Amino acid sequence: MRTAVNAYPRTADQFESTMLPRPVHYFGTGGALTELAPHTLREHRQHFGARPACVGAAAGKLIDRIEQARLTGRGGAHLPSVVKWRAVRAAAGTRGSIVVANGAEGEPDSRKDVALLELRPHLILDGLVCAAEALGAREAIVWLHENAHVSRAALSRALTERTSLGEPAEPAIRIAFGPDAYLSGESGAVVRALSGGPALPAFRTVPSAVKGVDGSPTLVHNVETLARVAQVARGAACASELVTVCIDETRIVLDVPTDASLHTVVSHAIGAHPSAVLVGGWGGSWRAWPDLAKITIAEPSLRAHGLSLGAGVLHALPRGVCGLARAAEIARYLAAQSAQQCGPCQFGLTAVADRMTELARGGRRTRRDAARITAWADEIRGRGACHHPDGAVRMVVSALEVFADDVAAHGRGRCLARRGRS
Amino acid sequence: MKRRLRVDIVACDGVGICAHLASGLVRVDSWGYPIIEAHQLTRTTGRQARAAVQACPRRALFIESDGVMGGP
């Protein structure tokens, strides 16, 4: 189980434009295990071609291409990137804007951003420079977790290479850091921290694309989105997504074509069929394994089934593991990661996590617990300054739905998952 | 012009005066924090909303006009 993983089947054409032609494995908190080597600037140019300039008329052309390619953000909502770009451009005027590559990967299961930073730093930097040029930015920043030493080293190396190997016309790029917390990668928190405040989500009535870092229009994009910008600028389509498939302590990062089904992606990566998958990350939705056969990883397909790729995480639940217990564990983590700023999140998530833990233990009150959790979820949803509480209750409520039979079994003091194993 | 009562949930401490002064607009959740009806303000609820905005000790409430932040 989950040993040999072949390169994802592709045509020669797809292979050329792909970001990661082979899977990248991570075990626990360790570094990447892969045959792929980090691209030097020379290799990067050989593989992807030179970065096209994005100033003047080319700026408008790039924005049109971003629209045509239907590029979306990776902040969980998968909003069309072009909306942000146009807003920043319109608001910037003569003041200039700020562009930020967000590499602070908060999701504990996700490794796609780390893999990209470590192995394809120039693709991210290309995208950031394209954005800086097209949006007339006066500052370009890469935002990382303070303990992301490998990513930081890879980026510093790449930046040194770019200055010494002749990308002289590029705007200067600065690396900035936030605390190693789940929420320091939330875009509002990034903007607040770069403006000199704490790295915590902010309540805002004006989007950061209009009024962001120090009041300047600010574009915050996930590093993967910027890597896609670098490809789109070169005329490539957005026909793949980076995903992290997670099972137990193993995490596998893959660049998969968007027409691949969730079944194919997960079974390819782990070489086994899990009982259920948490789609989108810890703030995503659970689905039973048989329900995933016809859903592809393309966002419209996921949306049609009430799902989202979110942070690009597919968390597989191994057979014999109780989904309710796993959901309770994740709920406790998410409650602990609340920024403690908004009451409904601070108190609500703790209440939900505690009740979910009791439900997972089983007993006669199980059915009442489930009803209580669902009612609390309705009170909490949409009430935070950021979407952290929304994701947490989405995960819990979907667990109660997908593992409904097990909720009933827990009420009788049994567990379907553990029984299935023996 | 569309006007709505809104809360800055980060500033809010769940004091609860708003739920008394604007009972037609505000109810409290299980933890004492305000849930505000998304309806547009009428003449009556507008008066309630202004009273709530002025009474909030955390200065967490505001009246929003067509997406623009405004004072009481």
Boltz contact constraints between the chains, C-beta under 6 A:
constraints:
  - contact:
      token1: [A, 203]
      token2: [B, 8]
      max_distance: 6.0
  - contact:
      token1: [A, 203]
      token2: [B, 10]
      max_distance: 6.0
  - contact:
      token1: [A, 205]
      token2: [B, 69]
      max_distance: 6.0
  - contact:
      token1: [A, 341]
      token2: [B, 10]
      max_distance: 6.0
  - contact:
      token1: [A, 342]
      token2: [B, 9]
      max_distance: 6.0
  - contact:
      token1: [A, 342]
      token2: [B, 10]
      max_distance: 6.0
  - contact:
      token1: [A, 343]
      token2: [B, 14]
      max_distance: 6.0
  - contact:
      token1: [A, 343]
      token2: [B, 31]
      max_distance: 6.0
  - contact:
      token1: [A, 343]
      token2: [B, 33]
      max_distance: 6.0
  - contact:
      token1: [A, 344]
      token2: [B, 33]
      max_distance: 6.0
  - contact:
      token1: [A, 347]
      token2: [B, 31]
      max_distance: 6.0
  - contact:
      token1: [A, 379]
      token2: [B, 29]
      max_distance: 6.0
  - contact:
      token1: [A, 379]
      token2: [B, 30]
      max_distance: 6.0
  - contact:
      token1: [A, 385]
      token2: [B, 9]
      max_distance: 6.0
  - contact:
      token1: [A, 385]
      token2: [B, 10]
      max_distance: 6.0
